Amino acid sequence: MTALPLKTIARTLHTWQQRLAVTISLFVIFFAAIWGFTIAQSAKQHSDELVTSILQSKPDVKLTQLPKLLTASNSIVAVVNIKLATPTYIRPNVWLNWTGTTRTFRLQDGQTFKIKYLILSGKHIILLITITGLFWLCALLLAWAASKNIEKKLYQTERKARRLFQSNRNQNNNKHPNLFDVLDVLLDELAIARTEQNRVDKFIRAQTFLDPELGIGNRVFFENRLEALLNIEEQVEQGFVIGLRIDDFDQLVERNKKSANEMLGQFTQILEQSLKRHPTALLARYSQRDLAILLTNVSVKDIELLCKHILRALAHVRVPPPLDPESLYHMGVASFRSGDQLTQVLLEADMAIRAAQLQGGINWFMYQEQDKVKTVTMGSLQWRTLLERTLMQNGFILYFQSVIQHQPRTVHHQEVLVRVKDNDGKILKASLFMPMAQKCGLITQIDKQVVLKLIRLFEQDTTSEARYSINLAQESLLDHKFKQWFLNELSQNPKHAQRLMIEVSEYTIVEHSEELSLFLQQLDKLHVGILVDQVGQYVLSSEYIKHHPISYLKLHSSIVRNIQSKSENQLFIRSLQGTCADTSVKIFAFGLETEAEWQTLKQLNLAGAQGQYFNLPEANLSLSNTPG
C-alpha cells in the first residue's frame, strides 16, 4: 500500500504542544506574580499600621527606643535612621529573605526613619518555588500525555479516513484535502449508505412478502401468518379465513392485463375499506385470481355481517368485458382453531368457494364441520363486566416465559404474559380478551395493573437481578397520563427500572415514531430496555432502528415457523442483521417449537429465542390476587 500523506492536524499537534507548554508556564508565572504582589502589599500595610499605632500611643518616643517597642512583631527586621543611613537590626536578616521598606516617618524631635519588614522568609520561598515547580512539571507532563494520546488517535483516524477516501477515487490525484474535508465526505457517504441499506431492506421485505402489483401481502406472507396462528402457544381461540375468487379472471388478463389490474385494484381498495373495523385483519393476494382475508377473535355473527357488507360494497366495481357482472366472484369462509393443519384450513376455504359457485350468482358460503365453528358467547357488555370486575379485584394473573440466549445458553429475561379467569374459571389468554378490553376502553388500566404487579414482584425479590419484559399496548404508549405515571414510578425506583424491559410492536413504533421518540429516550435514560416485537408481521421500513434507543428485536412467529425450509424468511433475517450491523441491537426469535428451527436460528447467529421448544409459560400464583 502506498504511503499516505499525513501533513494535517496530527502533525500540527507538535506545535500545539509547545504552545501549550508556554501557556502553562505563563499561567504559573502570572499566578505567582499576582500572589506575590498581594502578600507584599499586605505586609507593607501591616507594618505601616504597626508604626503609626506606636507613634500615636507614644508621641514623645525616641528613635533609640523604637527597636525595643518593635521586637514583639515577627515581621519587623530593622529600623533605618535616614540621616545616618544606618539600620538598627531587631533580628538577623537572611540573604534569601524577601523584605520591603515602609514610607518615611518623623518623630517629634525631628528625626526621620523607615522600617524594614519581612514579606516572605527564605525557607518559605524555597518551599513555594519547589511546590510551584512540581505543579508546573506535572501540568506539563499531563498536557504532554493527553496531547500524545490525542495525536495517536487522530493519526489513526486520519489514516483510516484517507484510506477509505482514496479507495474509491483516482489514486493518481495528488491533491490531499485536510482531515475535516475528508471526514465530511465520508460522513455524507455513510448517511447515503444507511439510507440505501434501509431501502434495500425494505425492497427485500417487499419482494419476499408483498404482491408487486397490489402492494398487499402475497401467498408466502399469508401462509406464514396463518401457520403461525395455528401453531404458537399464544394462538387465538377462533379465527376465520375468507377466500374471494374472481371467475374467468385469467381470461381477462390474457385479453387486457391493464383492465384486469385496474379491476383487481378496485377489489383491493374496497376490501381494505371494509376491513377498517377489524384492524388486525390481514388482506393478501393468494393467487392471480384469489384474494384472502385472515381474521381472529371475531364471532360467526361478525363474519356474516362482514361478508354481507363486502357483497354490497363490491357491487360498485366496474366490470370490464367479457366478465359477467352477475357471477363476477364468489366468497368462501373457513374457520380454524388451535391444532388445525394449514392444508386442511386452506382446503376448506377452497371447498367453501366452490360451494358458493354452485349456488349461482355472486354469493358466499361458510364451510362448517360439526363442532368446528365455535362461537364467542360473550357479548361486549359481558366482556366489560368481566374485565371491570377483574380490575376491581386485582385478579389478572401473570404468567412468565423464559427468553433463552444462544451464547451462553442461559435465560436472558422473562416475558410477562397476562391471563384472566372467565366466569367458569377457565384461564383466558391475552390474545382473546385484550381485543375486547380495547373495545371497552380498559386496556390502559390493565397495563397499569400489570406494571404494579411486576413492581411488587421486584420488591419481594430485591436480591435478584433477573430482567422482565412487559407488553405495553399502543393505547397506553400514546396516553400522556399513563406515560407520566409510568416514568414517575420508575424514577422513584431506579433499581426496578434496570430490571424492566418494555415490548413495543413494530407496527406501533413505525406508525407513531414521533409521538414515542421522547418517551423512549426517557426510558433509556432510566436504563429500561426497549424491545421491538412482532418484527416481520407487516412489511415495514426498518429505519426506526437508527432513530430510537432500541436494544432488542423479536421476530414474529410467522418468520420463525419452519424457517429451516423457508429461504425467503432466512433472507429477511439476513437483511435485518445488515441493518443492525453497526448497532448494539440483538435479535431474538419468538415461537420456536422444533430442534430444526433452533439449529437454523443458531446458524443465522441470532441472539436467542423463545417458545415451546424451551418451556411453556408458568404462572406466579403469589401475585394473582394480591394488591398491586
N, C-alpha and C positions, 0 to 999 in steps of 0.2 A: 504494500500500500504506500502510495506517495505521502511524503511528509506534509502535514497540514500547517499552514502559516498561522501562528498564534500571536500576532502583533496587535493585541487588543487589550481588553480590560485586565486580563490575567497578568500581563507584564506591567501594566501601569500601577499595579499594587505595590511594586517595589518603591516607586516614587512616593506613593501614599504612605508607605511605612516610614520613610524618612520625615515626611511632613507631620505624620502623627507623633513621631518621637520629638520633633521640635516643638509641636503644640503642647505636648505633655510637659516638656522642660519649661517652656514659657509659663505654663499654668502654675507649676510648682514655684518658680521664681516670683511670679506675680503674687501668689498667695503668701509667700514668705515676706515679701516687701510690705504688703498690707498689714500683715500681723506685726512685723517689726515696728512700723510707723505707729501703730496703735499702742503698743506697750511703751514705746518711747514717750509719746505724748502723755500717757497715764502717769509714768514715773516722774516726768517734769512737773506735771500739775500737782502731784503729791508732795514733791519737795518744796515747791513754791508755797503751798498752803502751810506746810510744817514751819518754815522760817517766818512766814507772816504771822502765824499764831504766837510764836515765841516773842517776836518784836512787839506785838500788841499787848501781850501779858506782862512783858518787862521792857518798857520803853527805854530805860537807862542802862541796859545791858552793855557790857564791854565786849570788844571783839575777842579778847583773850578768854572770855567766859563761854563763848558760843560752842567750842568743841565739846566741853563737858555737858552742855544742855542738849547737844545733838547726838550724844553717844547712844541714847536709848533707841534711836532709829537705825535699823539694819541697812537702810538704803543709802545713808549718807557716808560718803567716802572721805571728804576733806573740806576745810574752809579755806578759801583762797583770798588773801589780802591783795586787793587790786593795786594799792600804792606800792607795796614791796614786791608784788608778783610772786609771793611765796605761799605755797599751800601748807596748811596745818592738817596732817592726816589723822583722822579719827580711827581708821582701821587700814591695814596694809592693802595696797592696790595690786592685783594680779594683772599681768600684761594682757591676758586674754579677756579680761572683764570688759563689758561694754558699758561705758559711763557717759554721762552728759553733764552740762553746766547750766545752772539757773540764770535768771536775769540778775542785774546788779542791785544790791540792797545798800542802804545808807543808814548809819547809826546816828544818834543824837549828837555824838561828839565829832561828827563829820567824817568818820572812817567809812570806807566802802568795801564791800566784799561780795563774793559769789560762792555758791555751794556746788561742789562736785558730787553727783549722786550716781548710784548704781542702777543701770537699766536691766542688765542680764548678766549673771555670773558666768565665768568661763566654763565651769562644768556643765551648766545648763546649755550653753551654746554648743558644746561638743555633743551632748545628748540629742539636742534638736537637729543638728546637722546630720548625725547618724540616722535618726528616725526618718528625716526628710529624704536622705539619700536612699534608704531602703525602700521607702514608698515609691520614689521615682523609679528605682530599678525594677520593683515588682510591677508597677504600672506599664513600664516599657516591655517587660517580659510577657505580661498578659496580652498587651496590644500586639506584640510580635507573634505570639502563638495564635491569637484569633485571626490575624491577617494571613498567616500561613495556611490555616485551615480553610479560610475563605478562598484564598488563592488556589489551593489544591482542588476544592470543589468546583470553582469557576473554571479552572483549567480543564478538568474532566468534562464539565458541562459543555464548554466551548468545543472540545474535540468531538464529542458526540453530535453536537448541533451541526458543526461544519461537515462531519462525515455524512450525516443524513442530508444536509443541504446539497452537498456535491454529488451524492449518489445518483440523483435523478436529473443532473444538469451537465452541461458541457464541461468536461474535465480540463479542457484547454483554456478555459476562461481564467484570465489572470487577475480579475478583479476580486477582491476579498472584502465583502461588506463587513461592517462591525457586528459584534455579537448581538446587539439589540435587533438589528435588521434581520439577522438570521433567525433568531427566536421568534420574531414577529411573523415571518413567513411560515415557519414550522407550525406555530400555533394556529394560523389560518388553515393550513393543510390538515391539522388534527381535527379542527372543527368540521371541515368538509368530510373527512374520513368518517367521523362519528355519524354525521347526517347520512352518509352513504351506507354505513353499516345498518342504521335504522331502516333505511329504505330497502336494503337487501333482505333484512329480517322480515319486514312486512311483506315483501314480494314472495319470500319463501312460504310464509304463512298462507298468503292468498293463493299461490299456485298449488299448495298442498290441500287446502281445506275449503276454498271458495270456487264457485262456478264462475268462469271468466265472463260469461255473457250477462248474468243476472246480478252478480255480486253477493249472492247468498250462499249458504253452506252447500257443499256438494255431497255426494254419496258417502265418501270416506268420513267426512265430518259428521254426518247424520248417524251413521252406523257406530262410530266411536262413542258418540253421546248416548245412544240407546243402549249399547253394550255396557257402558259404564253404569247406567241406571239399573240394569238388570243384575249386576254382579257386586257392586260395592256394598259395604255394610250400612252405609247411610242412605240406602235406597228409599224411594217413595213407596207409600202404601198402595197407590193406584195411579196408573198412567195410561195414556192413550196415544196411538199413532193414527193419524188421519192421512190417507193417501188420496191424491187427486190426479186422475189420469185424463189427458186431453185426447179424445178419439181422433184418429186419422191425422195426427199432428205430423207424423213422418212424411206423409204425402205433401202437406203444406210446406215443409222445409225443402223438399225437392223442387217444388214449383216456385216458391218465393220465400227465400230464407229471411229476407228483411221483414216481411209481413209477419212471419212466424215469430221472430224475435220480439217484434213490437207487441203482438198479442200476448206473448208469454210475459213480457214486461208489465202489461196491464194486470194479468193474473197476480203477479208478484206484489205489485203496489196495493191491490185491493186486499189481498190476504194479509199483508203487513198491517194495513189499516184495521182490519177486522181483529187482529191478534193483539192490539194495543191494550185490551182489557186483561190480557194474560202476559205480563211482562217476562215471565220465564219460558214462554213458548219458543220453540225453535222451528224455523222455516228453512227448508232445504230443497234443492233440486236433486231428486233421486236418480232420474234418468232423463233422456231427451224429452220425453212426453209426460213424466211423472213429477209431481211436487209432493213433498211430505211435510207433515206438521207433527211435532212432538210436544205433548203437554203432560204435566204432572200435577198431582194434588188437586184434581177437579172431579166433580161428580158427573154421573151419567146425564143428569138433567142439564148441567152446564154444557156438556158436549152436544147434546141435542139442540140447545139454543144456539150454540156456535155454528153448527152445521147449517141450520136454517138461515142464520144471518148471512153466512157465506153464500148460500144459494141466491138470496135476494141481492147481495152486493155484486155478484158476478154476472147478474143479468144485464149490467151496463157495459160489459165487454163488447168491443166492436169486433165482429167475427168476419174475417176475410173469406172469400170463396176459395175452395169448394166445400169448406166445412159446413156442417148442418147446425145452425144455432139451436135447434130443438134437442139435439143429443150431442152437444159440444163436449161435455166432460161428465165424469161420474166420480163420486167420493166413496171411500170405504173406511170404516173405523174398526180398529182392533185394540183391545185393552191388554195391559200387561201388568205383572207384579213380580215380586222377588222370586228368583229361581227360574223364570221362564227363559227359554232359549231364543237367541236373536233370530235364527232362521225361522222358528215357529211363529214369532210375532209378525215378522215380515210376510210370511206365507198367509197368515190370517188376514192381514191388511189387504193383500192381493186378492184373496178369496172374497172379501167384502166388496172390493171394487167390481169384481166380475158379477157378484150378486146384484149390485146396483145397475150394472149394464143390462142384465136380464130383465129388470123391472121396466125398462124402456124409458126414454126421455132423460132429461137431466135429473138425477136423483142421488141419494146417498143411502148407505146401508151400514149397520153396525153388526160385526161378527160377534156372536155371543155363544159361549160354551157354558154348559151347566156349571154353576158356581165359579165361573171365570170372572164375570164383571162384579166387582164389589162396589157397594155404594157408600160414600162418605155420609154416614147417617146424621151427623150433627150439622145443624144449620148455623148461620152467623151468630144468632142470639145464644145458642147453646155453647158455641165456642167462646164467646165473650164471657159468659157466666163461668165456664170452667177456668179460663185464664185469669180472670179477675179474682176468683176465689183462691187460686193457687198463689197469686201475687200477695193477697192479704195474709195467707197462711205461711208465706215464705217457703212454698213447697216445691220449688224447682229443684231437681236432682242433678248433681254434677257427676258426669262420667269422665274418665281420663283415658287417653290412649297415647302410648309412647311413640315418639318420632325417633327412629334409630339412625345414628350417623354411621357412615361407612368405615372410616378410619379415625380412631379405633372404633370397633363395633360396640358402642355404648349408647345409652339414652341421651339424646341431645336436649330434648324438652318433652313436656306432656301437653297435648292439646285438650282443652276443656270442652266437653260436649254436653249440651243441656238436654234434659229429659223432663217429662211431666206425666203424672198419672191421670188417666181419664176416670170417668165415673164408675167404671167397672174394675178399677185398679190396674189396668193394663198400662205398661210403660210406652209412651209415645215419643218418637224421635223428633228432633228439631225440624227435620225436613217436612214433617207433616203439620206441626202446629205453628211453626214460625210464619208461614204464609197467611194463616188465619190471624195470628197476632198482628201482622202488618195491616190486614184489612180492618182490624178492630182498633188500630192506633195504639197498641200496647207494647210494641217491640222495644221502644226505648226504656220503658220501665223494667222489662225483663232483663235487658242488658245491664241496667244499673244493679239489679238484684244479684245477677251473676258475678259482677265485679266485687260487690260487697262480700259475697260468699267466699270468693277466692282470697280476698284480703284477710278474711277471718282464718282461712287455712294457713296463710303466711304467719299470722300472729300465733297460731297454735304450734307452728314448727319454725322457730326463729333460728335454729342452728343449721337448717338445710339451705343449700344454695341452688336447689333444683329450680328450673325455669318452667313457666306455664304460659301457654298461648290461649287467648280467648278471641272468638269471632265477634266483631262489632258490626252491627247492621248498618246499612247505608243511612237509614233514618237517624241513627244515633250519631254517626260521624258528621252529619250535617246539622245536628241540633246544637245551637250555641250554648244553651244552658247545660246540656249534658257534657259538652266538652269542657266547660268551665269547672263543673263539678268533678269530672274525671281528673283533670290536671291538678285541682286542689287536693284531692285525695292522695294522689301520687307524690305531690310536693311535700305533704306532711309526713309521708312515709317513704323516704328515698331508697331505703333498703328493699322495700316491697317493689318499687318501680324497677329496680335492677333485675328482679326475678320475673318480670312480666313481659310478655310479648303480645302484640295485638295482630290479628289477621284481618286484612282488608282485601276484598275481592278485586281482581284485576279490572273488571268492568267498572267498579266504583272509582278506583284511583285514576282511571283514564278519563271517565266522564266528568269527574269533579276534581280535577287536578289542582286548579287554582284555589278552590274552596278548602281543600285539605292540606295545602302546602304549609301554611303556618302551624297548623295543629300537629302535623307530623314532625316538623322541626322542633316544636316544644317537647314532644315526646322523646325525641332523640336526645335532647339536652338532659332529660331526666334518666337517660340510659335505658329507655324502654325499647325493646327490639321491634322492628317493623317487618312484618311478613306479608307478602302479597300471595294470596292463594287463588285457586281456580285459574291458574295460568294456562292458557290454551283452550279454555272453554269457549271463548269467542275469538274471532280473528281481529286482533287489535294491535296498535303500534306499541313497541317496547321502549319508547322514548322516556317513559316515566321512570325507568331505572336510573337514568342520568340526572333527573330533576329532583328526586326525593331521597331522603336518607334511609334507603331500604337495605336491610341486612339479609333477608332471605326471600326466596321464591318457592312456591309449592305448586307443582304441576297438577292439573286437573286429572282425574282418574281416567278420562277418555283418552288421554295421551299415554297413560301408563299401561292400560289393559292390553295384554298380548303384544307388548312392544317388541318382543324378540322377533316377531314375524311382520312388523309394520315399519318398513324402511322410511316411509314418509313421516312418521312420528319421531323416529330417530333423527331425521334431518331437521325437524323442528327443534329438537333439543340441542343439536349441534349449533344451529343458528342462534338460539338463545344464549348458549355458552359464549359464543363470539361477542354478543352484545355485552355480556358481563365480564369479558376478559380483563379489562383494565379497572375493575372494581373489586370490592371485597364481598360481593353478593354470593351467597351459597344457594344452590338449587336442590330442593328436596322433591320427592315424588309422593303422591297420595294414591291410595287404592291398590297397593301392592298385594298380590294374592298368591303368586307361584314362585318357585325357585328359579325358573327360566327368566321371569321378569326381573328378579333381583340380580341375577348374573349379568343380564344385559345392562341394567342401570349402573352396575359397578364398572362395566367396560366403558360406559359413557362418562365415567368419572363424576357421577352425581354425588352430592354430599351425604345423602341418606334417603330414607323412605319411611312411609307409614302405611299400615294396612293389616289385614287379617293374617298375612304371612307371618308377622311377628307376634301380634297379640290382638285380642278383642278389647273394646272399651270396657273399663271397670268402674263401678260406682264407688263414691266416697259417701257412705251412709251417714257418717258423723256430721256431714254438712247438709243433709237432706231436709231436716225440719228444725234447724236451729236459727235463731235470729241472725239477720245479716249484719 
